[in-house]
Amino acid sequence: MIQTLLPSLMPVVGNVLDRFFPNKEEALKAQRELEAALIANAAQLNLGQLQINKEEAKSRNVWVSGWRPFIGWICGVALAWHFVGVPVMTFVIAFAGLDIPELPTFDMDSLMTVLLGMLGLGSLRSFEKYKGLTK
C-alpha cells in the first residue's frame, strides 16, 4: 500500500523539507534518506505479510483453507438447483397434475459474479501448479 502512496507523498514531503532546510542540497539529501526509510519500511511490511501467507498456506485447518471449497460447493449447488432442480421439479409436479408452487430462486447475477471470480482464481491456481510454483 505504501508503494502506491510513495510517489504522491514525496512532493509533499519535499515541500515540507524545503522549509526546514533552506539549502537545496541538504533538502534533497534529507528527502532521499526519508524515501529510503519509507521504502525499507514497506519492504519489511511486505516480508511480514509473506511470512503470514506462508504460515496460512501450510495450515490444513478447514477454517483457514476451507473457504474456497465451501464457496465453490455453494455455487455448484445453487447452479444445480437453478438449471437442473427447478426444471425437473417443475416437470415432475406438472406431470403429476399438481399445482406448481413457487419454487425458490437465486439472484443469478450475484451468484455468477462470485462463481466466475472463483473460476478465474481456480485457473490461476492451476497455472501455478502447472509451472511448479506450488507443492
Secondary structure, DSSP 8 states (H G I E B T S, - for coil): -HHHHHHHHHHHHHHHHHHH--SHHHHHHHHHHHHHHHHHHHHHHHHHHHHHHHHHHH---HHHH-HHHHHHHHHHHHHHIIIIIHHHHHHHHHHTT----------HHHHHHHHHHHHHHHHHHHHHHHTT---
